[in-house]
Amino acid sequence: MRAGLTIGEFATVTHLSVRTLRRYHEAGLLEPAAVDPHTSYRYYSPDQIPNAQVIHRLRELDVPLAEVKAIIAADDPRTRTELITGHLRRLEEALDRTRGAVVALRHLLRPDDPGLRIELRSVAVRTVAAITADVRLTDSLQWYDGAMAELDAAYPPAERTGPPGGRYANELFTEGAGAMTVYRPVRAPHGSGRIEVLDLPATELAVAVHQGPHDDVDVTYGRLGAWVVDHALAVAGPVHETYLVGPRDTDDPARWSTEIGWPIFRLTAG
């Protein structure tokens, strides 16, 4: 009786090269069912075909060898699913970063794009409901989502008098951590939980509107900063953002509209 499929036959049925199968064997990923002690020929059993194909797909997705071994060794289907899901999540995050970098680079390749309009704006004192904390930049999106959810729960749409906004300390960008404040203008602000009543001081801003997803918002920041250098005097103070249309309003990133306000001291009357 045959010992099983020869390595050539196994390569044919799995669409994996003999070289790849040998490499999987050497790495301990897929050992042959039997090795002839006299000829050293490798033989595989038919029930190894699914595992070989799973390993191949995982390696195509750049799953590290250690993780592939853990996935193949997992007898519990739930454990195996969790391991694969974790890697797929990391791939999706990497894909999002790649997509954002591509969008930003496309915009940067159009340095003379006249589409960005900048407005000088005097903003009066405002009293808002706000949440403030010192946050790491890497945690900022998660913190923002939680803080905005808390504000939304405390103030239903009928209580709101304008779009939400945020103020972000320069240290958040320069040091990777700093004060973040998110707020909502509402009819009757009151403190509750993390929410406090906050008086936003009057300020002068150079304002630009970033349209679309936030993947390339740094490009808009860069162009606004360059304009400020040429036309005004930047002053120390937090950057302002106002979310005219954002993720909490629509799932379509193409419809997002974000005002970015850069604190300035005007050099010319306007």
RABELWO-V485790 format. One record per pair of residues at least 24 apart in sequence whose C-alpha atoms are under 8 Angstrom apart, sorted by the first residue. I is the first residue (numbers start at 1). GAP is how many residues later the second one is. If there is no record, write none. Layout:
i=(I & I)
gap=(GAP & GAP)
This chain:
i=(3 & 3 & 3 & 4 & 4 & 4 & 4 & 4 & 4 & 5 & 5 & 5 & 5 & 6 & 6 & 6 & 6 & 7 & 7 & 7 & 7 & 10 & 10 & 13 & 14 & 14 & 14 & 16 & 28 & 29 & 29 & 29 & 29 & 29 & 63 & 97 & 99 & 100 & 100 & 101 & 101 & 103 & 103 & 104 & 104 & 104 & 104 & 107 & 108 & 116 & 116 & 116 & 117 & 117 & 118 & 118 & 118 & 118 & 118 & 119 & 119 & 119 & 120 & 120 & 120 & 120 & 120 & 121 & 121 & 121 & 121 & 122 & 122 & 122 & 122 & 123 & 123 & 123 & 123 & 124 & 124 & 124 & 125 & 125 & 125 & 125 & 125 & 126 & 126 & 126 & 126 & 126 & 127 & 127 & 127 & 127 & 127 & 127 & 128 & 128 & 128 & 128 & 128 & 128 & 128 & 128 & 128 & 129 & 129 & 129 & 129 & 129 & 129 & 129 & 129 & 129 & 129 & 129 & 130 & 130 & 130 & 130 & 130 & 130 & 130 & 130 & 131 & 131 & 131 & 131 & 131 & 131 & 132 & 132 & 132 & 132 & 132 & 133 & 133 & 133 & 134 & 134 & 134 & 134 & 135 & 135 & 135 & 135 & 135 & 136 & 136 & 136 & 136 & 137 & 137 & 137 & 137 & 137 & 138 & 144 & 147 & 148 & 148 & 151 & 151 & 151 & 155 & 159 & 159 & 159 & 160 & 160 & 160 & 160 & 161 & 161 & 161 & 162 & 163 & 163 & 163 & 163 & 164 & 164 & 164 & 165 & 165 & 165 & 165 & 166 & 166 & 166 & 167 & 167 & 167 & 167 & 168 & 168 & 168 & 169 & 169 & 169 & 170 & 170 & 170 & 203 & 204 & 204 & 204 & 204 & 205 & 205 & 205 & 205 & 206 & 206 & 206 & 206 & 207 & 207 & 207 & 207 & 208 & 208 & 208 & 209 & 209 & 209 & 209 & 210 & 210 & 210 & 210 & 211 & 211 & 211 & 211 & 211 & 212 & 212 & 212 & 212 & 212 & 213 & 213 & 213 & 213 & 221 & 224 & 225 & 228 & 231 & 232 & 232 & 232 & 232 & 232 & 233 & 233 & 233 & 233 & 234 & 234 & 234 & 234 & 235 & 235 & 235 & 236 & 237 & 238 & 238 & 239)
gap=(31 & 40 & 41 & 29 & 30 & 39 & 40 & 41 & 42 & 38 & 39 & 40 & 41 & 35 & 36 & 37 & 38 & 34 & 35 & 36 & 37 & 34 & 39 & 36 & 35 & 38 & 39 & 40 & 41 & 26 & 36 & 39 & 40 & 43 & 24 & 118 & 116 & 115 & 116 & 114 & 115 & 112 & 113 & 111 & 112 & 114 & 115 & 112 & 111 & 92 & 93 & 104 & 91 & 92 & 88 & 89 & 90 & 91 & 106 & 87 & 88 & 89 & 84 & 85 & 86 & 87 & 150 & 83 & 84 & 85 & 86 & 80 & 81 & 82 & 83 & 79 & 80 & 81 & 82 & 77 & 78 & 79 & 74 & 75 & 76 & 77 & 78 & 59 & 73 & 74 & 75 & 76 & 58 & 62 & 70 & 71 & 72 & 73 & 55 & 56 & 57 & 58 & 61 & 69 & 70 & 71 & 72 & 54 & 55 & 56 & 57 & 60 & 61 & 62 & 66 & 67 & 68 & 69 & 51 & 52 & 53 & 54 & 65 & 66 & 67 & 68 & 50 & 51 & 52 & 63 & 64 & 65 & 47 & 48 & 49 & 50 & 62 & 46 & 47 & 48 & 43 & 44 & 45 & 46 & 37 & 42 & 43 & 44 & 45 & 36 & 40 & 41 & 42 & 35 & 36 & 39 & 40 & 41 & 38 & 38 & 35 & 34 & 35 & 32 & 33 & 44 & 31 & 27 & 28 & 29 & 24 & 25 & 26 & 27 & 24 & 25 & 26 & 24 & 79 & 80 & 81 & 82 & 78 & 79 & 80 & 75 & 76 & 77 & 78 & 74 & 75 & 76 & 71 & 72 & 73 & 74 & 70 & 71 & 72 & 68 & 69 & 70 & 67 & 68 & 69 & 60 & 59 & 60 & 61 & 62 & 56 & 57 & 58 & 59 & 55 & 56 & 57 & 58 & 52 & 53 & 54 & 55 & 51 & 52 & 53 & 48 & 49 & 50 & 51 & 47 & 48 & 49 & 50 & 43 & 44 & 45 & 46 & 47 & 41 & 42 & 43 & 44 & 45 & 40 & 41 & 42 & 43 & 39 & 38 & 37 & 36 & 36 & 32 & 33 & 34 & 35 & 36 & 31 & 32 & 33 & 34 & 28 & 29 & 30 & 31 & 28 & 29 & 30 & 27 & 26 & 24 & 25 & 24)
